Amino acid sequence: MNTKEILKKYFKIAVVGFSDDELRDSHKVAKYMANEGYKVYGVNPKLADKIIDGIKCYGSLSELPETVDIVNIFRKPGVVFDIVKKVLELEYTPSVIWTQLGIFNEKAKELALQEKMEYIENKCLYIEHRRNGLSKKLF
């Protein structure tokens, strides 16, 4: 499935590594996607139980109140494999693992694909959403 199909089909996103700093990309992307009508959850143990710009934050993926379709990862490449392992411990399997620009991890990719998840790496949700003409807002 290509990025356009994914973004047209799936609307619940967990942003792992979400930041309360509005200058950080994880904050900007999460806020943009929420403003575009996606249900976005922040995942960051330091921000658990906070609501930042309308985005409810949780300490871990296992604490989310509902299933999510896309796990969007804003963490260093070295921890992506461990995040995918945590995803596989959930009571459900999200459809997509998505790593942001500059984030590559071959072991994580192999594991996700082995578990029949879509794996998008080194791409930005915001950029792909805009590039595919999916934005509801005209700028």
C-alpha positions as CSV (number, residue, x, y, z in Angstrom):
1,M,0.0,0.0,0.0
2,N,1.4,3.4,-0.8
3,T,1.4,6.4,1.5
4,K,-1.7,8.0,-0.1
5,E,-3.7,4.8,0.3
6,I,-2.6,4.5,3.9
7,L,-3.5,8.1,4.8
8,K,-6.9,7.8,3.1
9,K,-7.7,4.5,4.9
10,Y,-6.3,4.9,8.5
11,F,-7.3,7.7,10.8
12,K,-6.0,6.8,14.3
13,I,-2.4,7.6,14.9
14,A,-0.1,7.2,18.0
15,V,2.9,9.5,17.8
16,V,5.7,7.9,19.7
17,G,8.1,10.5,20.9
18,F,5.5,13.3,20.9
19,S,6.9,16.6,22.3
20,D,5.2,19.4,24.1
21,D,7.7,21.8,22.4
22,E,5.8,23.3,19.5
23,L,9.0,23.8,17.6
24,R,9.7,20.1,17.5
25,D,8.7,18.2,14.4
26,S,6.8,15.5,16.4
27,H,4.6,18.3,17.9
28,K,4.1,20.0,14.5
29,V,3.2,16.8,12.7
30,A,0.8,15.6,15.4
31,K,-1.0,18.9,15.6
32,Y,-1.2,19.1,11.8
33,M,-2.7,15.6,11.5
34,A,-5.1,16.3,14.3
35,N,-6.2,19.5,12.6
36,E,-6.8,17.4,9.4
37,G,-9.3,15.2,11.2
38,Y,-7.1,12.3,12.3
39,K,-7.4,11.0,15.9
40,V,-3.9,11.6,17.3
41,Y,-2.5,10.4,20.6
42,G,0.9,11.5,22.0
43,V,3.1,8.8,23.5
44,N,5.7,10.1,25.8
45,P,6.2,8.9,29.5
46,K,7.1,12.5,30.5
47,L,3.8,13.9,29.2
48,A,1.4,11.1,30.4
49,D,-2.1,12.4,31.3
50,K,-1.4,15.8,29.8
51,I,-3.4,17.4,26.9
52,I,-1.2,19.5,24.7
53,D,-2.9,21.5,21.8
54,G,-5.8,19.1,22.1
55,I,-3.7,16.0,21.9
56,K,-4.1,13.6,24.8
57,C,-0.8,12.0,25.9
58,Y,-0.1,8.6,27.3
59,G,3.0,7.1,28.9
60,S,3.1,4.1,26.6
61,L,1.3,2.5,23.7
62,S,-0.3,-0.1,26.0
63,E,-2.1,2.8,27.9
64,L,-3.9,4.1,24.8
65,P,-7.7,4.0,25.3
66,E,-8.4,2.5,21.9
67,T,-6.7,0.7,19.0
68,V,-4.6,2.8,16.6
69,D,-4.0,2.2,12.9
70,I,-0.6,3.9,12.6
71,V,2.3,4.0,15.0
72,N,4.3,7.0,13.9
73,I,7.8,6.9,15.4
74,F,9.9,10.0,16.3
75,R,12.7,8.3,18.2
76,K,16.3,7.5,17.4
77,P,16.9,4.6,15.0
78,G,18.5,2.5,17.7
79,V,15.2,2.1,19.7
80,V,12.8,1.5,16.8
81,F,13.2,-2.3,17.0
82,D,12.3,-2.2,20.7
83,I,9.2,0.0,19.9
84,V,8.1,-2.5,17.3
85,K,8.5,-5.3,19.8
86,K,6.3,-3.3,22.2
87,V,3.7,-2.9,19.4
88,L,3.6,-6.7,19.0
89,E,2.8,-7.0,22.8
90,L,-0.4,-5.1,22.4
91,E,-3.7,-6.9,22.4
92,Y,-4.2,-5.9,18.7
93,T,-1.8,-5.3,15.8
94,P,-1.8,-1.8,14.3
95,S,-1.8,-1.8,10.5
96,V,1.2,0.5,9.9
97,I,4.6,1.3,11.5
98,W,5.8,4.7,10.2
99,T,9.2,6.1,10.9
100,Q,9.9,9.8,10.3
101,L,12.6,11.3,8.1
102,G,16.1,10.0,8.9
103,I,14.9,7.0,10.9
104,F,16.0,3.7,9.5
105,N,16.1,0.3,11.3
106,E,16.4,-2.8,9.2
107,K,15.7,-5.2,12.1
108,A,12.5,-3.3,13.0
109,K,11.4,-3.3,9.4
110,E,11.9,-7.0,9.0
111,L,10.0,-7.7,12.2
112,A,7.1,-5.5,11.2
113,L,6.9,-7.0,7.7
114,Q,7.1,-10.5,9.2
115,E,4.1,-9.7,11.3
116,K,2.2,-8.5,8.2
117,M,2.3,-4.8,9.1
118,E,2.9,-2.1,6.5
119,Y,6.2,-0.4,7.2
120,I,6.9,3.1,6.0
121,E,10.4,4.5,6.8
122,N,12.2,7.8,6.4
123,K,9.0,9.6,5.4
124,C,7.1,12.5,7.1
125,L,3.3,12.1,7.7
126,Y,2.9,15.8,7.1
127,I,4.9,15.9,3.9
128,E,3.2,12.8,2.5
129,H,-0.2,14.1,3.4
130,R,0.4,17.4,1.6
131,R,2.2,15.8,-1.3
132,N,-0.7,13.5,-2.0
133,G,-3.2,16.4,-2.0
134,L,-5.0,15.2,1.0
135,S,-5.0,18.5,3.0
136,K,-8.5,19.9,3.7
137,K,-7.0,23.3,4.2
138,L,-5.8,25.6,1.5
139,F,-2.7,27.6,2.4
